[in-house]
Amino acid sequence: MRVLVLHGPNMNLLGEREPGVYGHATLEEIDTRIGERSRHLGAEVRTFQSNHEGALIDRLHAERRWADGILFNPGALTHYAWSLRDAVAAVSLPCIEVHLSDVSKREPWRHLSVLADVRAALCAGRGLDSYLEALELLLEIAPGPERDADEVVALLAERLAHPDDRRVLAGELAQIIRRSGRFRWVGLYDVGPAEVEVLGWAGPGPPVHPRFPVSEGLTAVAVSSERSVVVQDVRGDPRYLPTLEGTRAEAIFPVSAGTRVVGTLDVESANAQAFTAERFRWLERCVEGLGPFWKTG
């Protein structure tokens, strides 16, 4: 995937500009970290900064045939430069709005974003990590899984053929699914008679609850029904047990051995409505490939 990163006014002064608000990282350091992460994720990135509204529009127009998606931090232009909104709408590329600070908790005039109705998502308030999260999210929402299900099952089988510490193996299996499907977070859990415990995960961070009662959360529904559970926006579901900050959609797939559920695959996205019918079928096929992990455990 090819990603265009646009930085707006005053970003060239990062590192010396209000470090209490914007942090100590310079723009060069931010671009370097974006480049490192993009190479790790298999993406190609071009970056551009300008203090001028028209220059940002011109670069967006010039790169529209090259780019597959946009990370855009318009700076203060976010709050009044409607021509930027029209430019993003005109190129019809998925755009994630990025801010180093949490603009929702700052001055009231910063609460308006001209990109609100044309952006795919907003990543803000985490400093340099706002850009890195946005990059991963943009790759996740690109059309369709990166690999077809049969190819992923083959990768899982190849890894399962080489025994290892179960936690190490679980983490690597989760990483295969996460990268192949471009999901935000993937975890493999053991399900016991009383508790559920994470064995391995892949994503921005560990789960908030690495161990919890089998009667709690959406996992309880999947285990008791022995059926997959998908919630397209967890913010409105009281059954949701938080796993990772920023999760919007979650899918849990139970794995049975004999007469009971012995494990689950937990897949999470920062995008509401992320689990389309195509993605759900893709994941069900992957779960079939994961079966031996629990059956031999």
TORKOL-4160 file (C-alpha; in steps of 0.2 Angstrom, whole numbers, padded with zeros to 4 digits, m for minus):
297
<pt num="1" X="0000" Y="0000" Z="0000"/>
<pt num="2" X="0006" Y="0018" Z="m0004"/>
<pt num="3" X="0003" Y="0031" Z="0009"/>
<pt num="4" X="0004" Y="0050" Z="0007"/>
<pt num="5" X="0007" Y="0059" Z="0024"/>
<pt num="6" X="0003" Y="0077" Z="0024"/>
<pt num="7" X="0009" Y="0089" Z="0038"/>
<pt num="8" X="0001" Y="0106" Z="0040"/>
<pt num="9" X="0007" Y="0123" Z="0047"/>
<pt num="10" X="0020" Y="0125" Z="0060"/>
<pt num="11" X="0024" Y="0106" Z="0060"/>
<pt num="12" X="0041" Y="0111" Z="0054"/>
<pt num="13" X="0044" Y="0119" Z="0072"/>
<pt num="14" X="0040" Y="0103" Z="0081"/>
<pt num="15" X="0053" Y="0099" Z="0095"/>
<pt num="16" X="0054" Y="0117" Z="0100"/>
<pt num="17" X="0036" Y="0122" Z="0098"/>
<pt num="18" X="0026" Y="0121" Z="0114"/>
<pt num="19" X="0034" Y="0104" Z="0119"/>
<pt num="20" X="0021" Y="0102" Z="0134"/>
<pt num="21" X="0008" Y="0101" Z="0121"/>
<pt num="22" X="0016" Y="0093" Z="0105"/>
<pt num="23" X="0030" Y="0084" Z="0113"/>
<pt num="24" X="0049" Y="0084" Z="0110"/>
<pt num="25" X="0050" Y="0074" Z="0093"/>
<pt num="26" X="0055" Y="0084" Z="0078"/>
<pt num="27" X="0046" Y="0083" Z="0061"/>
<pt num="28" X="0061" Y="0073" Z="0055"/>
<pt num="29" X="0060" Y="0061" Z="0069"/>
<pt num="30" X="0041" Y="0058" Z="0066"/>
<pt num="31" X="0044" Y="0055" Z="0047"/>
<pt num="32" X="0058" Y="0043" Z="0051"/>
<pt num="33" X="0047" Y="0033" Z="0063"/>
<pt num="34" X="0033" Y="0033" Z="0050"/>
<pt num="35" X="0046" Y="0026" Z="0037"/>
<pt num="36" X="0052" Y="0013" Z="0049"/>
<pt num="37" X="0035" Y="0007" Z="0053"/>
<pt num="38" X="0029" Y="0007" Z="0035"/>
<pt num="39" X="0043" Y="m0004" Z="0030"/>
<pt num="40" X="0039" Y="m0016" Z="0044"/>
<pt num="41" X="0021" Y="m0016" Z="0038"/>
<pt num="42" X="0026" Y="m0018" Z="0019"/>
<pt num="43" X="0019" Y="0000" Z="0015"/>
<pt num="44" X="0027" Y="0014" Z="0005"/>
<pt num="45" X="0026" Y="0031" Z="0011"/>
<pt num="46" X="0029" Y="0049" Z="0005"/>
<pt num="47" X="0029" Y="0064" Z="0017"/>
<pt num="48" X="0026" Y="0082" Z="0014"/>
<pt num="49" X="0025" Y="0098" Z="0025"/>
<pt num="50" X="0019" Y="0115" Z="0021"/>
<pt num="51" X="0013" Y="0131" Z="0030"/>
<pt num="52" X="0002" Y="0135" Z="0015"/>
<pt num="53" X="m0015" Y="0128" Z="0012"/>
<pt num="54" X="m0014" Y="0129" Z="m0007"/>
<pt num="55" X="0003" Y="0119" Z="m0006"/>
<pt num="56" X="m0005" Y="0105" Z="0003"/>
<pt num="57" X="m0019" Y="0104" Z="m0009"/>
<pt num="58" X="m0007" Y="0104" Z="m0024"/>
<pt num="59" X="0003" Y="0090" Z="m0017"/>
<pt num="60" X="m0013" Y="0080" Z="m0013"/>
<pt num="61" X="m0018" Y="0083" Z="m0031"/>
<pt num="62" X="m0001" Y="0078" Z="m0038"/>
<pt num="63" X="0000" Y="0062" Z="m0028"/>
<pt num="64" X="m0018" Y="0056" Z="m0030"/>
<pt num="65" X="m0014" Y="0043" Z="m0044"/>
<pt num="66" X="0000" Y="0036" Z="m0034"/>
<pt num="67" X="m0007" Y="0035" Z="m0016"/>
<pt num="68" X="m0019" Y="0022" Z="m0009"/>
<pt num="69" X="m0023" Y="0032" Z="0006"/>
<pt num="70" X="m0019" Y="0048" Z="0016"/>
<pt num="71" X="m0013" Y="0052" Z="0034"/>
<pt num="72" X="m0017" Y="0071" Z="0036"/>
<pt num="73" X="m0013" Y="0083" Z="0050"/>
<pt num="74" X="m0019" Y="0100" Z="0044"/>
<pt num="75" X="m0013" Y="0108" Z="0060"/>
<pt num="76" X="m0024" Y="0124" Z="0063"/>
<pt num="77" X="m0031" Y="0123" Z="0046"/>
<pt num="78" X="m0041" Y="0108" Z="0052"/>
<pt num="79" X="m0053" Y="0121" Z="0060"/>
<pt num="80" X="m0057" Y="0133" Z="0045"/>
<pt num="81" X="m0049" Y="0128" Z="0029"/>
<pt num="82" X="m0064" Y="0120" Z="0020"/>
<pt num="83" X="m0054" Y="0119" Z="0004"/>
<pt num="84" X="m0044" Y="0105" Z="0012"/>
<pt num="85" X="m0061" Y="0096" Z="0015"/>
<pt num="86" X="m0066" Y="0098" Z="m0003"/>
<pt num="87" X="m0048" Y="0092" Z="m0009"/>
<pt num="88" X="m0049" Y="0076" Z="0001"/>
<pt num="89" X="m0067" Y="0073" Z="m0005"/>
<pt num="90" X="m0062" Y="0076" Z="m0023"/>
<pt num="91" X="m0047" Y="0063" Z="m0023"/>
<pt num="92" X="m0059" Y="0049" Z="m0016"/>
<pt num="93" X="m0045" Y="0041" Z="m0006"/>
<pt num="94" X="m0047" Y="0034" Z="0012"/>
<pt num="95" X="m0040" Y="0048" Z="0024"/>
<pt num="96" X="m0036" Y="0047" Z="0042"/>
<pt num="97" X="m0035" Y="0064" Z="0052"/>
<pt num="98" X="m0020" Y="0064" Z="0064"/>
<pt num="99" X="m0016" Y="0076" Z="0078"/>
<pt num="100" X="m0002" Y="0075" Z="0091"/>
<pt num="101" X="m0013" Y="0083" Z="0105"/>
<pt num="102" X="m0031" Y="0078" Z="0110"/>
<pt num="103" X="m0040" Y="0093" Z="0101"/>
<pt num="104" X="m0056" Y="0088" Z="0109"/>
<pt num="105" X="m0049" Y="0093" Z="0126"/>
<pt num="106" X="m0042" Y="0110" Z="0120"/>
<pt num="107" X="m0049" Y="0127" Z="0116"/>
<pt num="108" X="m0067" Y="0126" Z="0109"/>
<pt num="109" X="m0062" Y="0133" Z="0092"/>
<pt num="110" X="m0051" Y="0117" Z="0090"/>
<pt num="111" X="m0067" Y="0105" Z="0092"/>
<pt num="112" X="m0072" Y="0108" Z="0074"/>
<pt num="113" X="m0064" Y="0098" Z="0060"/>
<pt num="114" X="m0067" Y="0102" Z="0042"/>
<pt num="115" X="m0062" Y="0084" Z="0038"/>
<pt num="116" X="m0075" Y="0076" Z="0049"/>
<pt num="117" X="m0087" Y="0070" Z="0036"/>
<pt num="118" X="m0074" Y="0065" Z="0023"/>
<pt num="119" X="m0061" Y="0056" Z="0035"/>
<pt num="120" X="m0061" Y="0037" Z="0038"/>
<pt num="121" X="m0055" Y="0039" Z="0056"/>
<pt num="122" X="m0047" Y="0051" Z="0068"/>
<pt num="123" X="m0031" Y="0047" Z="0078"/>
<pt num="124" X="m0026" Y="0060" Z="0091"/>
<pt num="125" X="m0019" Y="0064" Z="0108"/>
<pt num="126" X="m0005" Y="0051" Z="0108"/>
<pt num="127" X="0009" Y="0062" Z="0101"/>
<pt num="128" X="0020" Y="0053" Z="0088"/>
<pt num="129" X="0011" Y="0037" Z="0091"/>
<pt num="130" X="m0005" Y="0045" Z="0084"/>
<pt num="131" X="0004" Y="0044" Z="0067"/>
<pt num="132" X="0009" Y="0026" Z="0069"/>
<pt num="133" X="m0008" Y="0021" Z="0075"/>
<pt num="134" X="m0015" Y="0030" Z="0060"/>
<pt num="135" X="m0003" Y="0021" Z="0048"/>
<pt num="136" X="m0008" Y="0004" Z="0055"/>
<pt num="137" X="m0027" Y="0008" Z="0054"/>
<pt num="138" X="m0025" Y="0014" Z="0036"/>
<pt num="139" X="m0018" Y="m0002" Z="0031"/>
<pt num="140" X="m0031" Y="m0011" Z="0040"/>
<pt num="141" X="m0045" Y="m0003" Z="0031"/>
<pt num="142" X="m0038" Y="m0005" Z="0014"/>
<pt num="143" X="m0050" Y="m0016" Z="0003"/>
<pt num="144" X="m0050" Y="m0034" Z="0007"/>
<pt num="145" X="m0038" Y="m0046" Z="0017"/>
<pt num="146" X="m0021" Y="m0045" Z="0010"/>
<pt num="147" X="m0020" Y="m0064" Z="0008"/>
<pt num="148" X="m0034" Y="m0076" Z="0003"/>
<pt num="149" X="m0039" Y="m0088" Z="0017"/>
<pt num="150" X="m0031" Y="m0104" Z="0010"/>
<pt num="151" X="m0014" Y="m0095" Z="0009"/>
<pt num="152" X="m0016" Y="m0090" Z="0027"/>
<pt num="153" X="m0021" Y="m0107" Z="0033"/>
<pt num="154" X="m0005" Y="m0114" Z="0024"/>
<pt num="155" X="0005" Y="m0101" Z="0034"/>
<pt num="156" X="m0003" Y="m0107" Z="0050"/>
<pt num="157" X="0000" Y="m0125" Z="0046"/>
<pt num="158" X="0018" Y="m0122" Z="0042"/>
<pt num="159" X="0021" Y="m0113" Z="0059"/>
<pt num="160" X="0011" Y="m0126" Z="0068"/>
<pt num="161" X="0022" Y="m0140" Z="0061"/>
<pt num="162" X="0037" Y="m0133" Z="0071"/>
<pt num="163" X="0033" Y="m0135" Z="0090"/>
<pt num="164" X="0038" Y="m0121" Z="0102"/>
<pt num="165" X="0033" Y="m0114" Z="0119"/>
<pt num="166" X="0014" Y="m0112" Z="0118"/>
<pt num="167" X="0015" Y="m0093" Z="0122"/>
<pt num="168" X="0028" Y="m0090" Z="0108"/>
<pt num="169" X="0018" Y="m0100" Z="0096"/>
<pt num="170" X="0002" Y="m0092" Z="0100"/>
<pt num="171" X="0010" Y="m0075" Z="0098"/>
<pt num="172" X="0017" Y="m0079" Z="0081"/>
<pt num="173" X="0000" Y="m0087" Z="0075"/>
<pt num="174" X="m0009" Y="m0071" Z="0080"/>
<pt num="175" X="0004" Y="m0061" Z="0071"/>
<pt num="176" X="0001" Y="m0071" Z="0055"/>
<pt num="177" X="m0018" Y="m0067" Z="0056"/>
<pt num="178" X="m0016" Y="m0049" Z="0061"/>
<pt num="179" X="m0004" Y="m0045" Z="0046"/>
<pt num="180" X="m0013" Y="m0055" Z="0034"/>
<pt num="181" X="m0030" Y="m0048" Z="0037"/>
<pt num="182" X="m0023" Y="m0031" Z="0043"/>
<pt num="183" X="m0032" Y="m0031" Z="0059"/>
<pt num="184" X="m0028" Y="m0020" Z="0074"/>
<pt num="185" X="m0027" Y="m0033" Z="0087"/>
<pt num="186" X="m0028" Y="m0052" Z="0087"/>
<pt num="187" X="m0027" Y="m0063" Z="0103"/>
<pt num="188" X="m0027" Y="m0082" Z="0106"/>
<pt num="189" X="m0035" Y="m0087" Z="0122"/>
<pt num="190" X="m0036" Y="m0104" Z="0132"/>
<pt num="191" X="m0053" Y="m0107" Z="0139"/>
<pt num="192" X="m0054" Y="m0117" Z="0156"/>
<pt num="193" X="m0069" Y="m0122" Z="0167"/>
<pt num="194" X="m0068" Y="m0106" Z="0176"/>
<pt num="195" X="m0056" Y="m0094" Z="0168"/>
<pt num="196" X="m0050" Y="m0087" Z="0151"/>
<pt num="197" X="m0032" Y="m0083" Z="0149"/>
<pt num="198" X="m0023" Y="m0075" Z="0134"/>
<pt num="199" X="m0009" Y="m0085" Z="0127"/>
<pt num="200" X="m0002" Y="m0074" Z="0114"/>
<pt num="201" X="m0007" Y="m0058" Z="0105"/>
<pt num="202" X="m0002" Y="m0046" Z="0091"/>
<pt num="203" X="m0006" Y="m0028" Z="0091"/>
<pt num="204" X="m0002" Y="m0011" Z="0099"/>
<pt num="205" X="m0002" Y="m0018" Z="0116"/>
<pt num="206" X="m0006" Y="m0032" Z="0128"/>
<pt num="207" X="m0024" Y="m0035" Z="0133"/>
<pt num="208" X="m0031" Y="m0025" Z="0148"/>
<pt num="209" X="m0038" Y="m0041" Z="0155"/>
<pt num="210" X="m0025" Y="m0055" Z="0152"/>
<pt num="211" X="m0036" Y="m0067" Z="0163"/>
<pt num="212" X="m0054" Y="m0066" Z="0167"/>
<pt num="213" X="m0069" Y="m0077" Z="0172"/>
<pt num="214" X="m0076" Y="m0087" Z="0158"/>
<pt num="215" X="m0093" Y="m0080" Z="0163"/>
<pt num="216" X="m0088" Y="m0062" Z="0158"/>
<pt num="217" X="m0088" Y="m0052" Z="0142"/>
<pt num="218" X="m0092" Y="m0056" Z="0124"/>
<pt num="219" X="m0082" Y="m0072" Z="0127"/>
<pt num="220" X="m0095" Y="m0079" Z="0139"/>
<pt num="221" X="m0108" Y="m0077" Z="0125"/>
<pt num="222" X="m0096" Y="m0086" Z="0112"/>
<pt num="223" X="m0092" Y="m0100" Z="0125"/>
<pt num="224" X="m0109" Y="m0103" Z="0131"/>
<pt num="225" X="m0117" Y="m0104" Z="0114"/>
<pt num="226" X="m0102" Y="m0112" Z="0105"/>
<pt num="227" X="m0105" Y="m0099" Z="0091"/>
<pt num="228" X="m0095" Y="m0084" Z="0084"/>
<pt num="229" X="m0100" Y="m0067" Z="0091"/>
<pt num="230" X="m0097" Y="m0051" Z="0081"/>
<pt num="231" X="m0101" Y="m0034" Z="0088"/>
<pt num="232" X="m0099" Y="m0020" Z="0075"/>
<pt num="233" X="m0098" Y="m0006" Z="0088"/>
<pt num="234" X="m0093" Y="m0011" Z="0106"/>
<pt num="235" X="m0097" Y="0006" Z="0113"/>
<pt num="236" X="m0115" Y="0002" Z="0113"/>
<pt num="237" X="m0114" Y="m0016" Z="0120"/>
<pt num="238" X="m0114" Y="m0018" Z="0139"/>
<pt num="239" X="m0107" Y="m0035" Z="0138"/>
<pt num="240" X="m0090" Y="m0029" Z="0131"/>
<pt num="241" X="m0075" Y="m0032" Z="0142"/>
<pt num="242" X="m0062" Y="m0019" Z="0136"/>
<pt num="243" X="m0047" Y="m0027" Z="0129"/>
<pt num="244" X="m0037" Y="m0013" Z="0121"/>
<pt num="245" X="m0041" Y="0006" Z="0121"/>
<pt num="246" X="m0048" Y="0012" Z="0104"/>
<pt num="247" X="m0057" Y="m0004" Z="0100"/>
<pt num="248" X="m0073" Y="m0002" Z="0091"/>
<pt num="249" X="m0077" Y="m0019" Z="0083"/>
<pt num="250" X="m0074" Y="m0036" Z="0090"/>
<pt num="251" X="m0076" Y="m0054" Z="0084"/>
<pt num="252" X="m0074" Y="m0069" Z="0095"/>
<pt num="253" X="m0072" Y="m0086" Z="0087"/>
<pt num="254" X="m0074" Y="m0102" Z="0099"/>
<pt num="255" X="m0064" Y="m0117" Z="0096"/>
<pt num="256" X="m0070" Y="m0134" Z="0103"/>
<pt num="257" X="m0062" Y="m0150" Z="0106"/>
<pt num="258" X="m0073" Y="m0165" Z="0111"/>
<pt num="259" X="m0088" Y="m0158" Z="0121"/>
<pt num="260" X="m0082" Y="m0141" Z="0126"/>
<pt num="261" X="m0074" Y="m0125" Z="0120"/>
<pt num="262" X="m0056" Y="m0125" Z="0124"/>
<pt num="263" X="m0050" Y="m0109" Z="0116"/>
<pt num="264" X="m0055" Y="m0093" Z="0107"/>
<pt num="265" X="m0048" Y="m0081" Z="0093"/>
<pt num="266" X="m0052" Y="m0063" Z="0097"/>
<pt num="267" X="m0050" Y="m0051" Z="0083"/>
<pt num="268" X="m0052" Y="m0032" Z="0086"/>
<pt num="269" X="m0053" Y="m0017" Z="0075"/>
<pt num="270" X="m0053" Y="0002" Z="0078"/>
<pt num="271" X="m0066" Y="0004" Z="0064"/>
<pt num="272" X="m0085" Y="0001" Z="0068"/>
<pt num="273" X="m0093" Y="m0010" Z="0056"/>
<pt num="274" X="m0076" Y="m0018" Z="0052"/>
<pt num="275" X="m0082" Y="m0036" Z="0051"/>
<pt num="276" X="m0090" Y="m0038" Z="0034"/>
<pt num="277" X="m0097" Y="m0054" Z="0028"/>
<pt num="278" X="m0082" Y="m0057" Z="0018"/>
<pt num="279" X="m0070" Y="m0054" Z="0032"/>
<pt num="280" X="m0081" Y="m0065" Z="0044"/>
<pt num="281" X="m0080" Y="m0080" Z="0032"/>
<pt num="282" X="m0061" Y="m0077" Z="0030"/>
<pt num="283" X="m0059" Y="m0077" Z="0048"/>
<pt num="284" X="m0069" Y="m0093" Z="0050"/>
<pt num="285" X="m0058" Y="m0102" Z="0038"/>
<pt num="286" X="m0043" Y="m0096" Z="0048"/>
<pt num="287" X="m0050" Y="m0103" Z="0064"/>
<pt num="288" X="m0051" Y="m0120" Z="0056"/>
<pt num="289" X="m0033" Y="m0119" Z="0052"/>
<pt num="290" X="m0029" Y="m0114" Z="0071"/>
<pt num="291" X="m0039" Y="m0129" Z="0077"/>
<pt num="292" X="m0023" Y="m0140" Z="0080"/>
<pt num="293" X="m0015" Y="m0127" Z="0091"/>
<pt num="294" X="m0028" Y="m0131" Z="0105"/>
<pt num="295" X="m0031" Y="m0149" Z="0101"/>
<pt num="296" X="m0012" Y="m0153" Z="0103"/>
<pt num="297" X="m0011" Y="m0141" Z="0118"/>
